[in-house]
Amino acid sequence: MSEIREAIEQYLQHCFATETPPRVSDLAERLGMTREKVSRDFAAATGVALSDYLKAQQLALAQNLLASSKLSTTRIGYLSCFGTRRTFFRAFRRGTGMSPDEYRRASSAHS
């Protein structure tokens, strides 16, 4: 599983570098596995759905950028591989319970 996990991290780095949304199907193709197999193996090893893990990594990058940069929320959404501003705001609110702007204000209040 460690080689799959490493491949997942490399895939995510590629997605972030190219601003391409991570997809389980793309990852599975890179690994030469079916989408179902890679998802099942990852979930069995980690207890987390692969799609949820990929989304969590996108949100973690966005949170880090919001807390540590002055980039616009729209730019952060693209850098975090969300295809549109609306998709980013919706996913961010669903994942954190607040908007990107609210998160930025809250994180700057704690620094």
Rosetta blueprint (number, residue, H / E / L):
1 M L
2 S H
3 E H
4 I H
5 R H
6 E H
7 A H
8 I H
9 E H
10 Q H
11 Y H
12 L H
13 Q H
14 H H
15 C H
16 F H
17 A H
18 T H
19 E L
20 T L
21 P L
22 P L
23 R L
24 V H
25 S H
26 D H
27 L H
28 A H
29 E H
30 R H
31 L H
32 G L
33 M L
34 T L
35 R H
36 E H
37 K H
38 V H
39 S H
40 R H
41 D H
42 F H
43 A H
44 A H
45 A H
46 T H
47 G L
48 V L
49 A L
50 L H
51 S H
52 D H
53 Y H
54 L H
55 K H
56 A H
57 Q H
58 Q H
59 L H
60 A H
61 L H
62 A H
63 Q H
64 N H
65 L H
66 L H
67 A H
68 S H
69 S L
70 K L
71 L L
72 S L
73 T H
74 T H
75 R H
76 I H
77 G H
78 Y H
79 L H
80 S L
81 C L
82 F L
83 G L
84 T L
85 R H
86 R H
87 T H
88 F H
89 F H
90 R H
91 A H
92 F H
93 R H
94 R H
95 G H
96 T H
97 G L
98 M L
99 S L
100 P H
101 D H
102 E H
103 Y H
104 R H
105 R H
106 A H
107 S H
108 S H
109 A H
110 H L
111 S L
